[in-house]
Amino acid sequence: MSIDQSVWLLLVTAVILANIPWVLSTRLFLFIKVPSKSFVINSLEWFMYFILTGVFAYLLEGKSMGHVQPQEWEFYAVTLFMFMIFAFPGFIYRYNLRMYLQKKARQ
């Protein structure tokens, strides 16, 4: 797999995983069915997906480049905020758009 393909695979995976907790409000980690999730549970699930994406990126970098570049804390801070930005559409859907659509459907 080339480096370009690895980067695109990682970006698509990160966007999907960042939005899963917010879009699937009745599923916990895709498998456990729950009646509803609170903001805290959604946030913890989102953070676990962030860690999973980091592990996937680490493995992908090792496979595509042959070695993993050591990183400082700034790298992890930037990736955390990028993951937050990737989660923005799902967050808006969960807490703003879905309630608006339900309210319009009742009228």
N, C-alpha and C positions, 0 to 999 in steps of 0.2 A: 504494500500500500504506500502510495507516495505521500509526501508531507501535505500537499494541497488537499488530498482526499481525507487525510486524518483531521485536518483543521475543520473542514466542512462537516465531517461526521461528528466531531466534538461540539461544534456550534449548534447543529440541529438537535443533538442529544440534550445539550444544556437548555435550550429553549423549551423543549418538550418536558423535561423533568422539572424545570422551574415552574411550569404552569399546572402540572398534575394536581398538586394539593388544593389549588383554588378552584379548578374546574370540576373535579370529581368530589363533590361535597358529601357523598354517602359512602365513599370507599377510603379506607386507610391503607396506605402502601399498595394500592391496586387490588389487593386480595381480600382484605377484611371488610365486611359490610357493617356499617354503623348507621344509626338513625340520622345523626348529624354531627358535625365537628365544630368545635369552638375555634376561635382565632388562635389560641395558644397551641392547640393540637395541629392546626394547619401550619403554623410557624415552625413547630418542631419537625413535622413531616418535611416541610420545605428545606429545613437545614440538613436533614438527613439526606435528601436528594442532592444538596450542594456537596456534601462529603462524598457521596457516591459518584458524582460527576468529577470531583477531584481525583478520586482513585482511578476512574476510567481514563482521565487525561494523563495521569502518571503512567499507566500501563501503555496507553497509546503512544506517548512520547518515547518510552523505552523501546517499543516495537518499531516505530517508524524511523527513529534517529539512531538507535543503538545505545544511547546513553540518556540519562535524565539530568538536566541542568539544575544545580542547586539554587534555591530561591530564598529570599529574605521575607520579612513580614509584610513589606509593601505589596509584594505580588499577591499574597493571600487576601489582603484588604481590597485590592482592586478587583480580584476575581469574585469576592463576596458581593461587592457593589454591582458588578456586571450581572451576576446571577439575580440580584434584586431587580435590575432593569429588565432582564428577560422575563421575570415573573409579573411584571406590571399588567399585561393584558389579562391574565387569569385573575389577578387580584381585583381589577376593575370590574370584570365580569361577575365575580363572586359577591362583592360588596356594594356595587352601584348598579350595574346594568341589569342583573337578574331581578332585583327588587323592582326596578323601573318597568321591566317587561311584564312581571307578574301584576303590577298595579294597572298597567295598560290593558292586560287581558281581562281583568275584573270589570273594567268600565264598559 
